[in-house]
Amino acid sequence: MKINVIFAAKDFSRASLILEMLNRQGYSVLTSHRSREVMGMLSEKSFDLVVIGQTLADEDGLAFLKNLRAKNKTIPVIAMLESPDTYLDHMPAGLTLEALLPHGHGAFGGHNAHQPPRISYKLAFFQLGADECLSYSQDLHESMARIRAVVRRTASAQPDEVIKLNEIEINLSSYTVRISGKEITVTAKEFDLLYVFLSSPNRVLSRPYLIERVWGYNYFGSPRTVDVHVRRLRSKMGKAARYVHTVPCVGYKLVPGVK
């Protein structure tokens, strides 16, 4: 069963990697630039998660979250920030300073009439009811782990998402791998490598492509790290390692028909 997600933001140029990761891990994602459209979508269909950017095309993300929580207090909400340490440079329409400060912190940040407090977007989103705050600069795999955690905490029990190919089985819900029914221990990067291989059988996958899919666009290490991780993964796969072929000077290819 797919997890239905709305991703609402003014601009999706920085969201391409997280959107791709959500889609290839089985989430059904609809995007929208406008808060009015999001509210309409929520009234017509059941969704499991809403992801909100700092700004939408028609209003600030904080103002939208306040309006959303006034109508729906239960749907999980994740805020996607431009940076983990950004501060408000203005007060969004319809919000007050008191609404964004923790209760009992009248002297928050040592502010006074001449020096108003600095309020981070992260604090503001949490104060208005966000379940989690992420940023585009955050590690992609950590972001996905946090998204899964929010869904686990708030969604009803869902059947495990499993991908099988011959004797290889990976469980996207529990992040586990089984070979011929026996669970093997893999690292997060090895799991993601195996996921990419199983998702692209008989396709040649270059090292740069694997780097982007598994390590993310902000990785600046050597492409040869792929070789190290593939070698370790193969050593754990036993006889099933025969499916992962090296393509000289290019990368790797998973061939499921090999005997």
C-alpha positions in Angstrom: 0.0 0.0 0.0 1.5 3.3 -1.1 1.9 6.3 1.2 0.2 9.3 -0.3 2.2 12.6 0.1 1.6 16.2 -0.9 4.7 18.3 -1.4 3.9 22.0 -1.3 6.5 24.6 -2.2 7.0 27.7 -4.3 10.0 26.2 -6.2 11.0 22.6 -6.6 14.4 23.1 -8.1 16.2 22.0 -4.9 13.7 19.3 -4.2 14.5 17.0 -7.1 16.6 14.5 -5.2 14.2 14.1 -2.2 11.3 13.8 -4.6 13.1 11.1 -6.6 14.0 9.2 -3.4 10.4 9.4 -2.2 9.1 8.0 -5.5 11.6 5.2 -5.8 10.9 4.1 -2.2 7.2 3.6 -3.0 5.7 6.9 -1.9 3.0 8.4 -4.2 3.8 12.1 -4.4 1.7 15.0 -5.7 3.3 18.5 -5.9 1.6 21.9 -5.6 2.8 25.5 -5.6 -0.3 27.0 -4.0 -1.9 26.5 -0.6 -5.4 26.8 -1.9 -4.8 23.9 -4.3 -3.3 21.8 -1.4 -6.4 22.4 0.7 -8.6 21.4 -2.2 -6.6 18.2 -2.7 -6.9 17.4 1.0 -10.7 17.8 0.9 -11.0 15.4 -2.0 -8.6 12.6 -1.2 -7.0 11.0 1.9 -3.3 11.7 2.3 -0.8 10.3 4.8 1.7 13.2 4.8 2.1 16.9 3.9 5.6 18.3 3.2 5.7 22.2 3.3 8.4 24.4 2.0 9.3 27.7 3.7 7.3 29.6 1.0 4.5 28.7 -1.3 3.4 30.7 -4.4 0.5 32.4 -2.7 1.6 32.6 1.0 4.3 31.9 3.5 4.7 28.2 4.6 4.2 29.2 8.3 0.9 30.9 7.5 -0.2 27.9 5.5 0.7 25.5 8.3 -1.3 27.6 10.8 -4.4 27.5 8.5 -3.9 23.8 7.9 -3.7 23.0 11.6 -6.9 25.0 12.2 -8.7 22.5 10.0 -6.7 19.3 10.4 -4.8 18.6 13.6 -3.9 15.0 12.9 -2.3 14.8 9.4 1.5 14.5 9.7 3.4 17.6 8.5 7.1 17.9 7.7 8.6 21.3 7.0 11.4 21.5 4.3 13.7 24.4 5.1 16.2 26.1 2.8 18.8 25.9 5.5 18.7 24.4 9.0 19.7 27.7 10.6 17.6 30.3 8.8 15.8 32.9 10.8 12.6 34.8 10.1 13.3 38.2 8.5 9.6 39.2 8.7 6.4 38.2 10.5 4.2 36.2 8.1 0.7 37.6 7.7 -1.8 36.4 10.3 0.9 35.4 12.8 2.0 37.0 16.0 5.2 36.9 18.0 3.5 35.2 20.9 2.3 32.3 18.6 5.9 31.5 17.6 7.6 31.7 21.0 7.6 28.7 23.4 5.2 29.1 26.3 6.7 30.6 29.3 9.6 32.3 27.4 8.5 35.9 27.6 12.2 36.8 27.8 13.2 34.5 25.0 16.6 35.3 23.7 16.9 38.2 26.1 14.7 40.4 23.8 13.3 43.7 24.8 11.4 46.5 23.1 14.5 47.6 21.3 15.8 44.1 20.4 13.1 41.7 19.2 14.0 38.0 19.5 15.5 36.0 16.6 13.2 33.2 15.8 14.4 30.3 13.5 12.1 28.8 10.9 12.6 25.5 12.6 11.3 26.7 15.9 8.4 28.5 14.2 7.3 25.4 12.3 7.5 23.2 15.4 5.5 25.8 17.4 2.7 25.8 14.7 2.4 22.0 14.7 5.0 20.5 12.4 6.0 16.9 13.2 9.5 17.3 11.8 11.8 19.8 10.1 14.3 18.9 7.5 16.5 20.9 5.1 17.6 20.6 1.5 21.3 20.6 2.7 20.7 17.6 5.0 22.0 14.2 4.2 19.4 12.6 1.9 19.4 9.2 3.7 18.9 10.9 7.1 16.0 12.9 5.6 14.4 9.7 4.3 14.9 7.9 7.7 13.2 10.9 9.5 10.3 10.8 7.0 9.8 7.1 7.5 9.9 7.7 11.3 7.1 10.3 11.1 5.0 8.0 8.9 5.5 5.1 11.3 4.5 7.2 14.3 1.4 8.6 12.8 0.1 6.3 10.1 -2.0 3.1 10.8 -0.1 -0.1 10.4 0.9 -0.7 6.8 2.0 -4.0 5.1 5.8 -4.2 4.5 7.1 -3.0 1.2 9.2 -5.8 -0.3 11.1 -6.1 -3.6 12.2 -9.6 -4.7 14.4 -10.8 -7.4 15.3 -14.5 -7.6 16.5 -15.4 -4.1 17.2 -11.7 -3.1 14.6 -9.9 -1.1 14.8 -6.4 0.4 12.3 -5.0 2.8 11.9 -1.2 2.4 9.9 -0.9 5.6 12.4 -2.7 7.9 15.5 -1.9 5.8 16.5 -5.5 5.8 17.9 -7.9 3.2 17.3 -11.6 2.9 19.2 -14.0 0.6 17.5 -17.4 0.1 15.4 -16.6 3.2 18.3 -15.8 5.4 18.8 -12.3 6.7 22.2 -10.7 6.0 23.6 -7.6 7.7 24.3 -4.7 5.4 25.1 -1.0 5.9 22.7 1.7 4.8 24.8 2.5 1.7 25.0 -1.2 0.8 21.2 -1.5 1.2 20.7 1.5 -1.1 23.1 0.1 -3.7 21.3 -3.2 -3.8 18.0 -1.3 -4.1 19.3 0.6 -7.1 20.5 -2.7 -8.7 17.2 -4.4 -8.2 15.3 -1.4 -9.5 17.3 -1.4 -12.7 17.9 -5.0 -13.9 19.9 -5.4 -17.1 20.9 -1.8 -17.1 24.5 -0.6 -17.0 24.9 1.8 -14.1 27.9 4.1 -14.2 29.8 5.0 -11.1 28.8 8.7 -11.3 25.1 7.6 -11.6 25.5 5.3 -8.5 27.2 8.1 -6.6 24.3 10.5 -7.3 21.6 7.9 -6.4 23.2 6.5 -3.3 25.5 9.3 -1.9 23.7 12.3 -3.2 24.6 15.3 -5.4 26.7 16.9 -2.6 29.2 14.0 -2.3 32.7 15.1 -3.4 34.7 11.9 -2.7 36.2 9.5 -5.2 33.9 7.5 -7.5 36.0 4.5 -6.5 34.2 4.4 -3.2 31.5 2.6 -5.2 33.9 -0.2 -6.0 34.6 -0.6 -2.3 31.0 -0.8 -1.3 30.0 -3.1 -4.1 32.9 -5.5 -3.2 31.7 -5.5 0.4 28.1 -6.1 -0.7 29.1 -9.0 -2.9 31.0 -10.6 -0.1 27.8 -10.7 1.9 25.5 -11.9 -0.8 27.1 -15.4 -1.2 26.1 -17.1 -4.4 23.7 -14.3 -5.3 26.7 -12.1 -5.9 26.9 -13.7 -9.4 24.0 -11.4 -10.5 26.1 -8.2 -10.0 28.5 -7.8 -13.0 31.3 -5.4 -13.4 31.3 -3.4 -16.6 34.9 -2.5 -17.3 35.7 1.2 -17.3 32.0 2.1 -16.7 30.3 0.6 -13.6 28.0 -2.3 -12.8 25.1 -4.2 -14.1 22.6 -6.6 -12.4 21.8 -9.6 -14.6 19.0 -11.6 -13.0 19.1 -14.4 -15.5 22.5 -15.7 -14.6 22.7 -19.3 -13.4 
